[in-house]
Amino acid sequence: MKTLIENMRNGVDEAGIRRAGELLRQGGLVAFPTETVYGLGADALDAEAAAKIYRAKGRPSDNPLIVHIADWDAIGRIAADIPTEAKRLADAFWPGPLTMILKKSEVVPFATTGGLETVAVRLPDHEVARALIRAGGGYVAAPSANTSGRPSPTKAEHVAQDLDGVIDMIIDGGDVEIGIESTIVDLTEGRPTILRPGYISREMLAGVLGRVEVDRALFAEDEHLRPKAPGMRYRHYAPRAQLFIVEGAQQRVRETINARAAENAEKGRCTGVIGTDESQDYYANALVKSIGSRTDESSIARHLYSILREFDESEVSVIYSESFDTPQMGQAIMNRLIKAAGHQIISV
C-alpha cells in the first residue's frame, strides 16, 4: 500500500480534507494531527474499519478506542445517557484535551469500544482534526498513530516511521502543541473518576464538578485488569532500550545515574540519560538529552515522546530518566514515563 501524505502545516486544505474524508467513508485509515498527539482515524461506526486500526497498530482488541467528534450535538447519537456533568465539562474544556467515558448507544460497535458497554468521546482542539471528522462522517475512532507500545507520535514523521505503507493517508499538521494524550474521566459509575491523567488536571476537573476520584489502577501494574480506557493495562510509549526512572533528591539522582553510566562505560555499553536544561551538564559517560526546563512543564510534556524516539536511533542499551513532579501535568508525565519503563523505578 502507498501511504499518501497531505501537507496541512498551514491549516486546512479543503481538497485534501475531502480526499481524506472519502477515504474514511470507504473504510480506510487516515492519521491526523490533534493538539495532543497524532491520531489514527477510522469510521467509528463501522466495525470493520475499527478492526483495521487494531490490525495496523498491532493493538490488543480489548483496548478501547476514543471516538472523536467535531460538535457537541454529535454526542447524542453515540451516548445512551448523557449526565449533566458531561455538559458542564464540555462547556469548560471542549474543544480540548479531555475524553469522557459515557454509556454507549447501539450504533457504536463493540469493535470500537473494545467489547465494553461504554464509549470514550472527545472533541479535539485542532481545526484540521475537526474538519476531517466532519468530512469523514462525524465520528472518527482514533488511538495514537503509532505501532502499539511505541512512543506516541507528536509529528507526522513519527507516524511514517511506524505506519508508512500500512495506512492510507497521513495528514501532516506539523508538531503538536501539548504532546501527551488527553485526560480521560469516567462519568458512568457515580463519582467522576480519572482513568488517565493529561493536560487537564484533577484540580481543574474538581473546579467544575467538585470532588473527582483517581482510579486506583492508574499507576499500578495489573495484568488482570480489563482496560476501560486506553493505556490502563498494557505497556505503552516504550523505547527499544530498557528504561529506568530514578526518583529522589536531585543531587542523589544525578550521582546514581552517573555511577551507573560509568559502570556501563567500563563494560562497553552506551547509556542514555533524560535530564533537563538545568541538569544536563552534570552527567558524564552518557548520551544526554534535555527534555526541557523544570520551569516550563509544557516543554517537558511536549518533548517526552520525541526524546524516547530519538534514543531509538542511537546505540544506547539502557536509559535513565529523572522524575518530573511538575505542578499541573506532573502526574500525566510520570504516568507515561512509568508505562514506558514497565514500572522500573529506582528510588534514591
C-alpha positions in Angstrom: 0.0 0.0 0.0 1.2 3.5 -0.8 0.6 5.9 2.0 -0.5 9.4 0.7 0.9 12.5 2.5 -1.2 15.6 2.7 0.6 18.8 3.9 -1.6 20.9 6.1 1.0 22.6 8.2 -0.5 26.0 7.3 -4.1 25.0 8.1 -7.0 23.2 6.5 -6.6 22.3 2.8 -10.2 21.8 1.6 -9.3 19.5 -1.3 -7.1 17.4 0.9 -9.7 17.1 3.6 -12.3 15.9 1.0 -9.8 13.2 -0.1 -9.2 12.2 3.5 -12.9 12.2 4.3 -13.7 10.0 1.4 -11.0 7.5 2.5 -12.6 7.3 5.9 -16.1 6.9 4.4 -14.8 4.0 2.4 -13.4 2.3 5.4 -9.8 3.5 5.2 -7.3 4.7 7.8 -6.1 8.3 8.0 -3.5 9.6 10.5 -4.2 13.2 11.5 -2.9 15.8 14.0 -4.6 16.9 17.2 -3.5 19.2 19.9 -2.3 16.2 22.0 -0.7 13.6 19.7 -1.4 12.3 16.1 -4.4 10.0 15.9 -5.0 7.0 13.6 -8.6 7.6 12.4 -11.3 5.3 11.0 -15.1 5.5 10.8 -16.1 4.8 14.4 -19.5 3.4 13.5 -18.0 0.9 11.0 -16.9 -2.3 12.9 -14.6 -3.5 10.1 -12.9 0.0 9.8 -12.3 0.0 13.6 -10.9 -3.5 13.4 -8.4 -2.2 10.8 -7.0 0.1 13.4 -6.2 -2.8 15.7 -4.5 -4.7 12.9 -2.5 -1.7 11.7 -1.2 -0.9 15.2 -0.9 -4.5 16.5 -3.2 -3.3 19.3 -5.0 -5.7 21.7 -8.6 -5.9 20.7 -9.9 -5.3 24.2 -8.2 -1.9 24.4 -11.0 0.6 23.6 -10.7 3.4 21.0 -11.7 7.1 21.6 -14.5 8.4 19.3 -13.7 11.9 18.1 -16.5 14.3 17.3 -16.5 17.9 15.9 -19.6 19.3 17.6 -21.3 18.8 21.0 -24.6 17.9 19.3 -23.0 14.8 17.8 -22.7 13.2 21.2 -26.4 12.4 21.4 -26.1 9.7 18.7 -23.4 7.7 20.3 -24.1 8.1 24.0 -27.2 6.4 25.6 -27.1 8.5 28.7 -25.5 12.0 28.9 -25.2 13.1 32.6 -25.3 16.8 33.5 -21.6 16.5 34.4 -20.7 15.8 30.8 -22.3 19.1 29.6 -20.5 21.0 32.3 -17.2 19.5 31.4 -17.8 20.2 27.7 -18.6 23.8 28.4 -15.4 24.2 30.4 -12.9 22.1 28.3 -14.2 21.3 24.8 -12.8 21.7 22.3 -9.8 20.4 24.2 -7.7 17.5 25.6 -10.5 15.9 27.6 -12.1 12.5 26.9 -15.3 11.5 28.7 -16.5 7.9 29.3 -20.2 7.5 28.8 -22.7 4.7 28.3 -22.7 3.8 24.6 -25.7 3.7 22.3 -26.5 0.8 20.0 -25.0 2.5 16.9 -21.4 2.2 18.3 -20.0 -1.2 17.5 -18.2 -3.2 20.2 -15.2 -3.3 17.8 -14.8 0.4 18.6 -15.3 0.1 22.4 -13.2 -3.0 23.0 -16.3 -5.0 23.9 -17.4 -2.6 26.5 -20.9 -1.0 27.0 -19.2 2.4 27.4 -17.8 4.8 24.8 -14.9 7.2 25.1 -15.7 10.6 23.5 -13.5 13.6 22.7 -13.9 16.9 20.8 -10.3 17.9 19.8 -9.0 21.5 19.7 -7.4 21.3 16.3 -9.1 22.8 13.2 -7.6 20.1 10.8 -8.9 17.3 13.1 -12.4 18.8 13.3 -12.5 19.4 9.5 -11.5 15.7 8.9 -14.1 14.4 11.4 -16.9 16.3 9.6 -15.7 15.2 6.2 -15.4 11.6 7.4 -19.0 11.4 8.6 -18.8 13.0 12.1 -17.5 10.1 14.2 -13.8 9.1 13.9 -12.3 6.4 16.2 -8.7 7.3 16.8 -6.0 6.0 19.1 -2.5 7.3 18.8 -1.0 6.8 15.3 1.9 4.5 16.2 2.7 0.8 16.4 1.2 -0.4 19.7 3.5 0.0 22.6 5.8 2.5 20.9 6.1 6.2 21.9 3.1 8.2 20.7 3.7 10.4 17.6 4.0 14.2 18.0 4.8 14.9 14.4 4.0 13.3 11.0 7.5 11.9 10.7 6.9 9.7 13.7 3.7 8.3 12.1 5.6 7.5 9.0 8.3 5.7 10.9 5.7 3.2 12.2 2.9 3.1 9.7 4.2 4.1 6.2 2.9 1.6 3.8 0.3 0.3 6.3 -2.3 3.0 6.3 -4.0 5.1 3.5 -3.0 8.6 4.4 -1.1 10.8 6.8 -2.1 14.4 7.2 1.0 16.4 8.2 0.0 19.2 10.5 3.4 19.9 11.9 4.4 19.4 15.6 1.6 19.0 18.1 1.0 21.6 20.8 0.7 19.5 24.0 2.5 16.2 23.4 0.7 13.8 25.7 -2.7 12.2 25.3 -6.0 13.6 26.7 -7.2 13.3 30.2 -9.8 10.6 30.5 -12.6 10.9 33.1 -15.3 8.2 33.6 -18.8 9.5 34.2 -20.6 6.2 34.2 -20.2 4.9 37.8 -21.3 7.6 40.2 -18.5 9.9 41.2 -16.4 11.2 38.2 -13.1 9.2 38.1 -9.9 9.9 36.2 -8.7 6.8 34.3 -5.8 8.6 32.5 -4.2 11.9 33.6 -3.4 14.5 31.0 -3.1 18.3 30.4 -6.4 18.8 32.3 -5.6 18.1 35.9 -7.7 16.7 38.7 -7.8 20.2 40.3 -9.1 21.7 37.0 -11.8 19.0 36.8 -12.7 19.4 40.5 -13.1 23.2 39.9 -16.0 22.3 37.6 -17.5 19.2 39.3 -16.4 19.3 42.9 -14.8 16.1 44.1 -13.1 13.9 41.5 -11.6 10.5 42.2 -8.5 8.9 40.6 -8.7 5.3 39.6 -6.7 3.0 41.9 -5.1 1.2 38.9 -3.7 4.4 37.4 -0.1 3.8 38.3 -0.4 0.1 39.1 0.9 -2.8 37.1 -2.1 -5.2 36.9 -2.1 -7.8 34.2 -5.6 -8.9 35.2 -7.2 -5.5 34.7 -9.6 -5.2 31.9 -8.9 -1.7 30.4 -11.9 0.7 30.4 -9.8 3.3 28.8 -6.7 3.4 26.5 -3.4 2.9 28.4 -4.8 1.4 31.6 -3.3 -2.1 31.3 -0.7 -2.6 28.5 2.9 -1.3 28.4 2.9 1.9 26.3 5.2 4.6 25.0 8.2 2.3 25.3 11.6 2.9 23.6 13.6 -0.1 22.4 16.2 0.3 25.1 15.5 -0.6 28.7 14.3 2.4 30.6 14.6 3.2 34.3 13.2 6.1 36.3 15.4 7.4 39.1 13.5 9.4 41.7 14.6 11.2 44.9 16.6 14.3 45.8 18.1 15.8 42.6 21.7 15.5 43.7 21.3 11.9 44.6 19.5 11.2 41.3 22.4 12.7 39.4 25.0 10.8 41.4 23.2 7.5 40.9 22.8 7.9 37.2 26.4 8.9 36.8 27.6 5.9 38.8 25.5 3.5 36.6 26.7 5.2 33.4 30.3 4.8 34.5 29.8 1.1 35.2 28.2 0.7 31.8 31.0 2.6 30.1 33.5 0.2 31.6 31.6 -2.7 30.1 31.5 -1.0 26.7 27.8 -0.2 26.9 26.3 3.1 25.9 23.9 4.8 28.4 21.2 7.3 27.6 20.0 10.0 30.1 16.9 12.0 30.1 17.7 15.2 32.0 16.6 18.8 31.9 18.1 22.1 30.8 19.2 22.6 34.4 20.8 19.2 34.9 22.1 18.0 31.5 25.7 19.3 32.1 26.0 17.3 35.3 26.1 14.0 33.5 29.1 12.1 32.1 29.8 8.8 30.2 26.4 9.0 28.6 24.3 10.3 25.7 22.3 13.1 27.4 19.1 14.6 26.1 17.3 17.5 27.7 13.5 17.1 27.9 13.1 20.9 28.6 13.2 23.1 31.6 11.7 22.3 35.0 10.3 25.9 35.0 8.3 25.0 31.8 6.3 21.8 32.3 4.7 22.2 28.9 8.1 21.7 27.3 8.6 18.5 29.2 5.3 17.1 28.1 5.8 18.2 24.5 9.3 16.7 24.1 8.8 13.4 26.0 7.8 11.1 23.2 10.2 12.7 20.7 13.1 12.1 23.0 12.2 8.5 23.5 12.1 8.0 19.8 15.4 9.8 19.3 17.0 7.3 21.6 15.8 4.5 19.3 18.1 6.0 16.6 21.1 5.7 18.9 23.2 2.8 20.2 22.1 3.1 23.9 21.3 -0.2 25.6 19.8 1.4 28.7 18.2 4.8 29.5 17.9 6.5 32.9 15.4 9.3 33.3 14.9 11.8 36.1 11.4 12.0 37.5 9.3 15.1 36.9 7.0 16.2 39.7 5.6 19.3 38.0 2.5 21.3 39.3 -0.2 20.7 36.6 1.0 17.8 34.4 3.4 16.0 36.6 1.1 13.1 37.2 0.4 12.8 33.5 4.1 13.0 32.6 5.0 10.4 35.2 2.1 8.1 34.2 3.6 8.0 30.6 7.2 7.5 31.8 6.2 4.7 34.2 4.3 2.9 31.5 7.3 3.4 29.1 9.7 2.0 31.8 7.5 -1.0 32.5 7.2 0.2 36.2 11.0 0.0 36.7 11.7 2.8 39.3 14.9 3.3 41.3 14.3 5.3 44.5 17.3 7.0 46.0 
